Amino acid sequence: MKRITLFSLLLLYFFVEAQMLDCNQTVWSNYDAKKIPKDICLSNEYQFLYIHNPTDVNGDGLDALIFNWDRITIQDGDTTFVSIYIQNSDSTFSHFRTFNNLFPIYFDRYDIGYIPQDTSLIPLLRRYETNSTPFRKLEFKQDSLIITIYLDAKTDLRTIYVYDKNLNNWLYKRSDEILYEGGERAYDLEDKLGPTIDDFTYFWWDE
């Protein structure tokens, strides 16, 4: 599942509009306010949701800026984005990559009893098939992108992707079930969640 052309145009609109207007650096948490370089802005209806710990994602020796962002007034059906800005030798930053598939589509609740106000979203909500928030954790550790999601009442699913310089993308490495009672076991999902991070989906069971 590739989501390239329309998504790229959407991102271009967000960032160009932001540069044309007063720089919007609204943050969900004031803790992150001082971590945002002065020249990185969002469109006015969006906010910086979370700033990840700096890390060198592409092996160039410089730490990247990585952040989650979403609508200030988030509603059912909205997307949470993750953007990476690479640091340049002069300490400025350049846009490197933005993901739209690392977080589940936002819903106020994901349980079977919840009915979104926009009832056309019900089929999408039901695809998550969970009474818990599907997302667990997203980590960037140098060239590794690690995402953990809810699997079932006793288990989470952790998937690791590793950055490949030649492909300029993150390649699937492995998945593991994380048992709440302790322990892990390998779960080969390369045909569902690979070969790259572009193929990651919360609906891997339906691929």
C-alpha positions as CSV (number, residue, x, y, z in Angstrom):
1,M,0.0,0.0,0.0
2,K,1.7,3.1,-1.2
3,R,0.3,6.5,-0.3
4,I,2.6,8.9,-2.2
5,T,1.2,11.5,-4.6
6,L,-1.8,12.9,-2.8
7,F,-0.1,12.7,0.6
8,S,3.0,14.6,-0.8
9,L,0.8,17.4,-2.2
10,L,-1.0,17.6,1.2
11,L,2.3,18.0,3.1
12,L,3.6,20.6,0.6
13,Y,0.5,22.6,1.3
14,F,0.9,22.4,5.0
15,F,4.5,23.5,5.1
16,V,4.3,26.1,2.3
17,E,1.3,27.7,3.9
18,A,3.1,27.7,7.3
19,Q,6.1,29.6,5.8
20,M,3.8,32.2,4.1
21,L,2.0,33.0,7.4
22,D,3.3,33.9,10.8
23,C,5.3,30.9,12.1
24,N,3.0,28.6,14.0
25,Q,4.9,26.7,16.7
26,T,1.9,25.8,18.9
27,V,2.8,22.9,21.2
28,W,0.7,20.4,23.0
29,S,3.1,20.6,26.0
30,N,5.1,23.6,26.9
31,Y,7.9,21.2,27.8
32,D,8.7,20.9,24.1
33,A,8.4,24.6,23.2
34,K,12.2,25.3,23.4
35,K,13.1,22.2,21.3
36,I,11.7,23.5,18.0
37,P,14.1,25.4,15.7
38,K,12.8,28.9,14.8
39,D,12.4,28.2,11.1
40,I,10.3,25.0,11.4
41,C,6.6,25.9,11.4
42,L,3.2,24.2,10.9
43,S,0.0,25.3,9.3
44,N,-2.1,27.3,11.7
45,E,-4.6,24.5,12.6
46,Y,-1.8,22.1,13.6
47,Q,0.4,21.7,16.7
48,F,3.6,20.0,17.7
49,L,2.3,17.0,19.7
50,Y,5.6,15.4,20.9
51,I,9.3,16.0,20.2
52,H,11.4,12.7,20.2
53,N,14.9,12.5,21.7
54,P,17.4,13.6,19.0
55,T,19.2,10.8,17.2
56,D,21.2,10.2,14.1
57,V,18.7,8.4,11.9
58,N,20.7,8.3,8.6
59,G,24.3,7.9,9.8
60,D,25.5,11.3,8.8
61,G,26.8,12.0,12.3
62,L,24.2,14.7,13.1
63,D,21.1,14.3,15.3
64,A,17.8,14.8,13.5
65,L,14.7,16.6,14.8
66,I,11.8,14.2,15.0
67,F,8.3,15.2,16.0
68,N,4.7,14.1,16.0
69,W,2.0,16.6,15.0
70,D,-1.7,16.7,14.7
71,R,-4.7,19.1,14.6
72,I,-5.0,21.4,17.5
73,T,-8.7,20.5,17.7
74,I,-8.4,16.9,16.8
75,Q,-11.6,15.0,15.7
76,D,-12.5,11.4,14.9
77,G,-10.9,10.5,11.6
78,D,-7.9,12.8,11.8
79,T,-4.3,11.7,11.1
80,T,-1.3,12.1,13.4
81,F,1.9,12.7,11.4
82,V,5.5,12.1,12.2
83,S,8.1,14.2,10.6
84,I,11.9,14.0,10.4
85,Y,14.2,17.0,9.8
86,I,17.8,16.3,9.1
87,Q,20.4,18.7,10.7
88,N,22.7,20.4,8.2
89,S,26.3,21.3,8.9
90,D,25.4,24.9,9.6
91,S,22.9,23.7,12.3
92,T,19.8,24.5,10.2
93,F,17.3,21.7,9.4
94,S,15.9,20.3,6.2
95,H,12.8,18.2,5.8
96,F,13.7,14.6,5.3
97,R,10.5,12.5,5.7
98,T,7.0,12.6,6.9
99,F,4.9,9.5,7.8
100,N,1.2,9.3,8.0
101,N,0.9,5.6,8.9
102,L,2.7,5.2,12.2
103,F,-0.3,6.1,14.4
104,P,-3.8,4.8,14.1
105,I,-6.4,7.1,12.7
106,Y,-7.7,9.2,15.7
107,F,-10.8,8.2,17.5
108,D,-11.9,9.4,20.9
109,R,-12.4,5.7,21.8
110,Y,-11.8,2.4,20.0
111,D,-14.1,0.1,21.9
112,I,-17.1,-1.6,20.3
113,G,-19.6,0.6,22.3
114,Y,-18.3,3.9,20.8
115,I,-20.2,5.5,17.9
116,P,-18.5,8.4,16.2
117,Q,-20.6,11.4,15.4
118,D,-19.7,11.0,11.8
119,T,-21.3,7.5,11.3
120,S,-19.5,7.1,7.9
121,L,-16.3,6.5,10.1
122,I,-17.8,3.4,11.8
123,P,-16.5,0.8,9.3
124,L,-12.9,2.2,9.7
125,L,-13.2,2.3,13.5
126,R,-14.4,-1.3,13.6
127,R,-11.4,-2.5,11.6
128,Y,-9.2,-1.8,14.6
129,E,-11.0,-4.6,16.4
130,T,-9.8,-3.6,19.9
131,N,-11.1,-2.3,23.2
132,S,-7.8,-0.7,23.8
133,T,-5.8,2.1,22.1
134,P,-4.0,0.4,19.2
135,F,-0.9,2.5,19.6
136,R,1.6,1.6,22.3
137,K,5.0,3.2,21.6
138,L,7.2,4.8,18.8
139,E,11.0,4.9,19.2
140,F,13.8,6.2,17.0
141,K,17.2,4.7,18.1
142,Q,19.8,5.8,15.6
143,D,19.0,3.9,12.3
144,S,16.2,1.9,13.9
145,L,12.5,2.8,13.9
146,I,10.7,0.7,16.5
147,I,6.9,0.7,16.7
148,T,4.8,-1.2,19.3
149,I,1.1,-1.7,18.9
150,Y,-1.7,-3.6,20.7
151,L,-2.1,-7.2,19.6
152,D,-4.5,-8.8,22.0
153,A,-5.5,-8.8,25.7
154,K,-2.2,-10.5,26.6
155,T,0.2,-9.3,24.0
156,D,1.7,-6.3,22.2
157,L,3.4,-6.5,18.8
158,R,6.8,-4.8,18.3
159,T,8.2,-4.3,14.8
160,I,11.7,-3.0,13.9
161,Y,12.7,-1.2,10.7
162,V,16.3,-0.3,9.9
163,Y,17.4,2.6,7.7
164,D,19.1,1.7,4.5
165,K,21.2,4.5,2.9
166,N,21.1,3.0,-0.6
167,L,17.3,2.9,-0.6
168,N,16.9,6.0,1.5
169,N,14.2,4.2,3.5
170,W,13.6,2.0,6.5
171,L,13.6,-1.7,5.8
172,Y,11.6,-4.3,7.7
173,K,13.9,-6.3,10.1
174,R,11.7,-8.3,12.5
175,S,8.5,-8.5,14.6
176,D,8.1,-9.9,18.1
177,E,5.2,-10.6,20.3
178,I,5.7,-9.0,23.7
179,L,3.9,-11.0,26.4
180,Y,2.4,-9.1,29.3
181,E,3.3,-11.9,31.6
182,G,6.9,-11.7,30.5
183,G,8.9,-12.9,27.5
184,E,9.0,-12.5,23.8
185,R,8.6,-14.7,20.7
186,A,9.4,-14.0,17.1
187,Y,6.5,-13.3,14.7
188,D,7.4,-13.2,11.1
189,L,5.3,-10.5,9.4
190,E,7.6,-9.4,6.6
191,D,5.0,-10.3,4.0
192,K,2.4,-8.1,5.8
193,L,4.5,-5.2,7.2
194,G,7.4,-5.1,4.7
195,P,9.5,-4.7,2.8
196,T,9.7,-1.0,4.0
197,I,8.1,1.2,6.6
198,D,5.7,2.4,3.9
199,D,4.0,-0.9,4.2
200,F,3.4,-0.7,8.0
201,T,-0.3,-0.9,8.8
202,Y,-2.5,-1.5,11.8
203,F,-4.6,-3.8,9.6
204,W,-1.8,-6.2,8.7
205,W,-4.1,-9.1,9.5
206,D,-6.3,-8.0,6.5
207,E,-3.4,-7.6,4.0
